[in-house]
Amino acid sequence: MTDMYFAKLSPTGNLLYATLIGGSDLDAINRMKIYNNELYILGTTTSTNFPMLGASNYSSIPGFQNLVIIRLNSSGQPNFSTYFGSVGGYDAGQDLAVKHNSIFFCGKSSSATYPISASAYQAVYGTNDDGILTKLPNNNASIVTAIKETQINSQQFILFPNPVSEKINIKNFASKENKIEILNLCGQLIREEKIDSSEINIKDLEEGIYFLRINNSAYKFVKEN
C-alpha cells in the first residue's frame, strides 16, 4: 500500500514542508503543476478513504481505480480534493494543466461510464482503454456537466430564493407538474418525488450546486448551509 508524498525545499535546500496524503490502498502521483503559488496534483487511487476536501465531485470513490485531484496552498495544506472517474471502472491519470479558473487533465479509462459533457467530441466508449480529457472549474465547485440548464422566460419556472438553505419555491408551478427530480452536477439522481405545492424542502442536501428537473427541463440552484 502506498501514499502520496510531497515536499517543498528552499533554493538552498532547506525543508519548508513535507506531507503524506493518501488512503489505505494504492495512491500514486501522475503529474504536478504549480499555479499562483499553489500545488496541483493529478493522481490515481484505489483507496476508498482518500481525504476529500471542499465540494468534491464524488465524496466516495466511484469505481475500482479512479483519478484524484488535489490542491495544496503555499504552506502545504490541502484545500481541495476530489475523486473523479468512471462508475465501477478503472481510470488512470497522465497529465495536468491549470489555466486561470480551470483545471485540465487527461489520461485513460477502461469504462463506458466515464463522465462526459453535452458537447463531448466522442460520446461513445470505443473499448480497450479510451483516452480522456476533462476540464473542471478551479474552485471548490463541482464538475461542469452534461446537464443543459433551461433558459428562463416569463412562462417557465423560477426558483427562489437561490442560493437556498432550507426551502426552495417554484414560481409558475402548476399542480399537474408534480413530479420533480434533483440531480447533482455529475448528473446523478439525488432525489425523485411527487409534490403538491410549490415549496420543496432541501435542508438535507449537502452544500453545492444542483439541478431541479421538471418535465425534462432543468433549473439550477445553489444549496448553502
C-alpha positions in Angstrom: 0.0 0.0 0.0 1.3 3.4 -0.9 0.6 7.1 -0.1 1.5 10.2 -2.0 4.4 12.3 -0.6 5.0 16.0 -1.2 7.9 18.1 -0.1 9.0 21.7 -0.7 12.6 22.9 -0.4 14.0 26.4 -0.4 16.6 27.4 -3.1 19.3 26.5 -0.6 17.9 23.0 0.1 16.1 23.7 3.4 12.9 21.8 4.0 9.9 24.1 4.0 7.2 21.5 4.3 6.6 17.8 3.7 3.4 15.8 3.9 1.8 12.5 3.2 -1.6 12.3 1.6 -3.5 9.1 0.9 -5.9 6.4 2.0 -5.5 2.8 3.0 -4.8 1.4 -0.5 -2.7 2.3 -3.5 -2.2 6.0 -4.2 0.1 7.3 -6.9 1.1 10.7 -8.3 0.8 11.1 -12.1 1.6 14.8 -12.5 2.1 18.0 -10.5 1.9 21.7 -11.5 2.3 25.0 -9.7 -0.1 27.8 -10.4 -0.4 31.0 -8.3 1.8 29.5 -5.6 -0.5 26.6 -5.2 0.4 23.0 -6.0 -2.0 20.9 -8.1 -1.7 17.2 -8.3 -3.3 14.6 -10.6 -3.2 11.1 -9.1 -4.6 7.6 -9.4 -6.1 5.8 -6.4 -7.8 2.6 -5.3 -8.3 3.9 -1.8 -11.9 4.2 -0.7 -11.0 6.6 2.1 -8.8 9.1 0.4 -9.2 12.5 2.1 -12.0 14.6 0.4 -11.9 18.4 0.9 -14.2 21.1 -0.4 -17.2 20.5 -2.6 -15.9 17.2 -4.1 -17.4 15.8 -7.3 -17.5 12.4 -5.6 -17.4 12.0 -1.8 -16.7 8.3 -2.3 -14.7 6.5 -5.0 -17.0 5.8 -7.9 -15.0 2.8 -9.4 -12.3 0.3 -8.6 -9.5 2.7 -9.6 -10.1 6.4 -10.3 -8.4 9.7 -10.6 -7.9 12.1 -7.7 -7.2 15.8 -8.0 -5.6 17.7 -5.1 -4.8 21.3 -4.5 -2.3 22.5 -1.8 -1.8 26.1 -0.7 1.7 27.6 -0.4 2.1 26.2 3.2 1.5 22.7 2.0 -2.1 22.4 3.4 -4.6 20.7 1.1 -7.6 22.9 0.5 -9.4 20.9 -2.2 -9.5 17.3 -3.4 -11.9 15.1 -5.3 -12.3 11.7 -6.8 -13.1 11.7 -10.5 -13.8 8.9 -13.0 -16.0 6.1 -14.1 -18.5 4.2 -12.1 -17.3 0.7 -11.4 -14.4 1.1 -13.8 -10.6 1.7 -14.0 -9.1 5.1 -14.8 -5.5 6.3 -14.8 -4.2 9.9 -14.9 -1.4 11.1 -17.2 -1.1 14.9 -17.4 -2.4 18.0 -15.8 -2.6 21.7 -16.6 -4.0 24.8 -14.8 -5.1 28.0 -16.5 -6.9 30.8 -14.9 -10.2 29.3 -13.5 -9.9 25.9 -15.0 -8.1 22.6 -14.3 -7.4 20.3 -17.3 -6.3 16.7 -17.0 -6.0 13.7 -19.3 -5.5 10.0 -19.0 -7.3 6.8 -20.0 -10.4 4.9 -18.9 -11.4 1.3 -19.4 -15.1 2.0 -18.8 -18.1 3.3 -20.7 -19.3 5.2 -17.6 -16.6 7.9 -17.6 -18.5 11.2 -17.2 -18.8 13.2 -20.4 -20.2 16.6 -21.2 -23.0 17.6 -23.6 -20.5 18.8 -26.2 -18.2 15.8 -26.0 -16.2 15.1 -29.1 -16.7 11.4 -28.6 -19.7 10.3 -26.5 -19.5 6.6 -27.0 -16.8 4.4 -25.5 -14.6 2.8 -28.1 -13.4 -0.1 -25.8 -9.8 -1.1 -24.9 -8.8 2.0 -22.9 -10.1 5.2 -24.4 -8.2 8.5 -23.9 -10.0 11.0 -21.6 -9.7 14.8 -21.5 -11.5 16.7 -18.7 -12.0 20.3 -17.6 -13.0 21.3 -14.1 -13.6 24.7 -12.6 -10.6 25.7 -10.4 -12.6 26.3 -7.2 -14.5 24.3 -4.7 -17.4 23.7 -7.0 -18.1 20.5 -8.9 -17.8 19.5 -12.5 -19.2 21.3 -15.4 -21.6 18.6 -16.6 -23.8 17.4 -19.4 -27.0 18.7 -17.9 -28.3 21.6 -20.0 -30.0 24.3 -18.0 -33.3 25.6 -19.4 -33.3 29.2 -20.4 -35.8 31.1 -18.4 -38.7 33.0 -19.8 -41.8 34.6 -18.2 -43.8 31.4 -18.7 -41.3 29.0 -17.2 -40.4 28.1 -13.7 -38.2 30.4 -11.5 -36.6 29.0 -8.3 -36.3 31.3 -5.3 -34.6 32.0 -3.0 -31.4 31.0 -4.8 -29.0 30.3 -3.1 -31.1 28.5 -0.6 -30.5 26.8 2.7 -33.8 25.1 3.7 -36.8 25.5 1.4 -37.0 26.5 -2.2 -40.0 27.8 -4.0 -41.1 27.3 -7.6 -42.7 30.3 -9.4 -45.3 29.4 -12.1 -45.7 26.0 -10.5 -48.9 24.2 -11.5 -50.3 21.1 -9.8 -50.1 19.0 -12.9 -46.3 19.3 -12.9 -46.0 17.4 -9.6 -43.0 15.1 -10.3 -39.6 16.6 -9.6 -36.1 15.3 -9.7 -33.0 16.7 -8.1 -29.6 15.9 -9.7 -26.1 16.8 -8.7 -23.6 18.4 -11.1 -22.4 14.9 -12.3 -26.0 14.2 -13.5 -26.6 11.7 -10.7 -30.1 11.5 -9.4 -30.2 12.5 -5.8 -34.0 12.6 -5.2 -37.2 11.9 -7.1 -40.6 12.7 -5.6 -44.1 13.9 -6.2 -45.0 17.3 -4.7 -48.4 19.0 -4.3 -47.1 22.5 -3.6 -44.6 25.0 -4.9 -42.3 24.6 -1.9 -39.6 21.9 -1.7 -37.6 21.2 1.5 -33.9 20.7 0.5 -32.5 21.1 4.0 -31.0 17.6 4.0 -28.9 18.2 0.8 -25.2 18.8 1.2 -23.8 22.2 0.2 -23.2 22.5 -3.5 -24.8 23.1 -6.9 -27.8 21.1 -8.0 -30.4 21.0 -10.8 -34.2 20.7 -10.3 -35.7 18.9 -13.2 -39.4 19.3 -14.1 -40.9 18.0 -17.3 -37.5 17.3 -18.8 -36.4 21.0 -18.1 -33.5 21.6 -15.7 -33.2 24.6 -13.4 -30.0 25.3 -11.4 -29.9 26.2 -7.7 -27.2 26.5 -5.1 -27.6 24.8 -1.7 -25.8 26.6 1.1 -25.7 25.9 4.8 
